[in-house]
Amino acid sequence: MDDQYESDEDGYPREIVGPWVSDKHHFLRHYVTASQGARGKMGGAHCLIDLYCGPGKARIRGGHGSVFGGTLTAVDAAARSRRGQAVPFTRVFISDVREDNVSACKARLSAISDIQVTSFVGEAETNVHKVVTNLPRRGIHLAYLDPYSLHQLPFSVLKALAEAPRVDLLIHFAASDMARNLERCDLWPRFDAVAPGWQDSCDTIRGKSVVRQQFFAYWTKLVQDLGYHVSDRVVSVKNTRRREIYRLVLASKHKLGDNIWRTLNDRSGQKGLSL
Ligand SMILES: C[S@@+](CC[C@H](N)C(=O)[O-])C[C@H]1O[C@@H](n2cnc3c(N)ncnc32)[C@H](O)[C@@H]1O
C-alpha cells in the first residue's frame, strides 16, 4: 500500500487526506439533502455516479478515525429524511482506476445500505459510457466528479454525461493543478483534453493569473454549451496557507440545481463568495 493509503479497522484501505476534503463532502452532503424535494417530485429512479470513488473512507491527516468518502456521504445523505421525507438513491455507479479502491468502496456501501451498486474498474473516460447506457431515463441523477488533477477529467467525460437524460454534475475542479501546470507548454496537450480549443481562446502570452482566469472561463463556457446551467457560485477551497486547492462547480440541467446550490451554507455557516 503506498503512503497515501493505510489499512482501516475493517481491513480495507482508507485514504489519508488533507483537512480541505471536508469542504467538498460538506457541500456534497448538503446538496444531496437539499435536492431531495426535487427528486421526490420528479419520481423515477435516481442514481449517484462516482467515477473517481476512492476506497469509500478516509482519515484526515493528523486526526484519528475514519470519515466517509464522497460516495458514502452522498448515499447516507439521501437516505436520511428531511422534513419527514427521504428520497434515497436507487442505484449507485462507482468506478476508479484502482481495483482495491473499487472493492473497498463497494464493501463499505453494502455495510451502510442495501442500495444496488454497479462497479467498474478503469479510467473514467472509458467507464462513463458503461454508466450512461445503464442509467434509467426518468430520475435526477447526480455525478460527483472528484479527480486529483485536471487531466483525469477530460472533457469527453462531461460530454458523455451530458448526453444522458438528466445528470447534474458536482465537479471538483483541480485549481492547484491549473496553477502549477498551465504555464508549462510541454503539458498543454493534457489541458487540450480538459478544455478542447482553449489555446485559441486564451491569450497565453498574458500573465499567469489572467491565463488561468481565461482557461476557467473557457472551460465553464464549454460545459454551458453542453446544455448545463453552471452556477456562478463557485466554491473555492484553500489550504491553511490560503492557496487555492480546488473549486467546486455545480452544473445542472435545470435552473433549480443552481438555486439549491446558492442556498447552501459553507462549513462556517456563510453563504460563501463566488470567484
Ligand atoms: C480524490 S480521490 C477520490 C476521493 C473520493 N471521491 C472521495 O470523495 O472520498 C481521486 C480518485 O481518482 C482515482 N483516479 C485517478 N485517475 C483516474 C482516472 N483517470 N479515472 C478514474 N479514476 C481515477 C484515484 O485512484 C483516486 O481514488
The ligand as an ORCA input file, in Angstrom:
! r2SCAN-3c Opt
* xyz 0 1
  C      -9.609     12.496     -4.885
  S      -9.578     10.739     -4.982
  C     -11.269     10.312     -4.791
  C     -11.836     10.524     -3.445
  C     -13.301     10.166     -3.325
  N     -14.089     10.634     -4.441
  C     -13.888     10.713     -2.052
  O     -14.635     11.688     -2.065
  O     -13.593     10.139     -1.000
  C      -9.360     10.500     -6.699
  C      -9.517      9.063     -7.157
  O      -9.449      9.031     -8.571
  C      -8.811      7.839     -8.978
  N      -8.347      8.115    -10.359
  C      -7.227      8.742    -10.773
  N      -7.224      8.855    -12.105
  C      -8.381      8.316    -12.560
  C      -8.979      8.176    -13.848
  N      -8.382      8.618    -14.946
  N     -10.183      7.575    -13.921
  C     -10.797      7.113    -12.800
  N     -10.271      7.205    -11.554
  C      -9.092      7.825    -11.433
  C      -7.739      7.610     -7.927
  O      -7.390      6.241     -7.850
  C      -8.442      8.099     -6.650
  O      -9.075      7.054     -5.975
*
